[in-house]
């Protein structure tokens, strides 16, 4: 067998490889060695230097599903309503397994995958990496509009599912289920009376939706877990979209609920159903605006009470000083006035520790022998 110029000129690799293999009697190792010798003559520098192994996705176990890259093109987003509601701001908190290799795949080399998700969705994505195995899950917080958040969540869900399936972990719940955290107060809104709302959401999305029982909520958590499961990933994505739309339609919904609750937790604030949606509510009883002076309309309850107490203290100090001045002017001291049967009314007031003390005049009434009439 001869190697034709036509095969070399047109890059017919199969014919070239067959020529080398045949020339060595079918010995693959010998044919490979011959080919390397040819390459060393054509480009010595290319063969002399050992080739670095290109970093790629990890190799997968035999029998596992083939891995594919996550991209916007693989998503079916035809369920969007394309209404003004899609542009409302919101927050999605997604749970993923707290596995180092999986979190690395979500981030990507030098943050490539995370940047891809943010650029193609328009939402901000933050991954909370937890050291060690103290927690079984990590949180991904997505902030943006309802539509953009759904695109980001769908891309991340596809990434997690693809990774687990390629690792022969198709039985892992996260491979087929999307787990989210929603505000505790939103659960009743999403379930509805006698389950009317959740039944509607499931029928529309064709996905199974299950909320965590309140008794199962872990201490310190700032919401309830909702699990969305379906064989079709598009149904899972649609269910998340419908849930976000339903929450954003509530006038009490706080688009930054997760960030605000995390801040409160960092300051030791306890969670309660009253402050799950909005953090603008005060723990102190409000003062009616009808009795509040105009300058204090924008003051907090604590500031207003402090100012009123300071004013009362100042007024009482001024009254005491005026009384002392009157005593000095009339030539009578507090002791003399007590002798006349006068005593200041009892008061629970204690002057502030400002260092002030009434001046001691040292005056004593003359011993004229005078005594007041009985």
Steps between C-alpha positions, in 0.01 A plus 500: 500500500629844407408840641369727227577869475126561469432354849771716656397816316135463597571398857336162478605398849337157492690395187826635642452315829415180311822535300715523815315214666526273195867577453565364849292188453207624709718571804346813652796571728752472218287718273472764772877501554556545127257788488677669792832470319344669200365780723840545664652569158224741398498698828762394758387761755145367498610146594791586727282686749253283693144600434303636792180319571212729414265565788148394420192377671572198723480158340178317566432151617414232250130484432436855619322752280720709274572845634400807298568864565220714640393775265204726439426318173402178678230669709135519401376840618177510300291515819578867572187719505701801371299742710595783733500254788813340354694820567417521871804467730541193715735255668539125450694290753602165352641204694773276354698210652796620705753296300833656418526362144141595419545854631815524293305397189233761576763773526708373207865558423590854611127562554416437133168321558380747764585789268313327218187466713510865606571635152229296326235549768561856614466402867758509775602157631674441834612160625539450873776242533496322836820350628501138614198275508310679776217570256366268232410789270633834385289800402506687171332841517371642172384862483346677203167503320259207514583396143878542530507312829316210341753483216790498748331239720428280196862515384628410846247220542604355164866520602439314826285236335748440217790468742325249726377290208846491346637379833257207494294670771173521315325369812611808696189711580676813373535341154124522441379743768547872550514609864430862591457705816195727515394744774306323774208738469472427127422132555137562594464727199643236266293214640169687510176407668458123499805476270333690216809700398754218515264277302478770234879541491550124461237467230643792300864396527451121497749477788460369853542772765550419868560743787699416810293466817550779750601244766785383274653845464855504638585754772648818355351450152334805349241322287333174399632255242289425193583203277400504132526167318418384149647275233501793260738779604285756321214420739733564796611832353141605434395415856774725642389780267136470611598495869708816461217674314253408773724635778581823313128566450455535878520864611692396814774327302850632564724439193806494727348277767793255513766768529308686771440187706868405477594846630260462791645159581852646506381748764328228702146591396259212542278401211128536529214477252439871547832605348545230236386714208595852601746625756342846527277400791610622842508287812380804702134612490458794260404847623189640328595773252218718634686553828848507350657842428583572137878503558483145637304339217816330366649409838506147638311408813818474709630838379170672574477355851858599577442855381181537704675375814786745449253786459325408826832486682597844369164650598530358851854633537386846389215493753742409780740780406214752490389386845853540636526848350170598662626369834816705475306810396258477796777411746359157568670169459349164443553430869314813603215420271478159654463667837204691365325176428595483130649185353546427127268229367651152484634408156654192350724721292874462544714767331736367233860438590612825341699604802253780581425575863299799630724775642535510876448864596580437868223742592317455828208724619583745783414394852241771553299284730215520264279197470216464253150505645347161560 
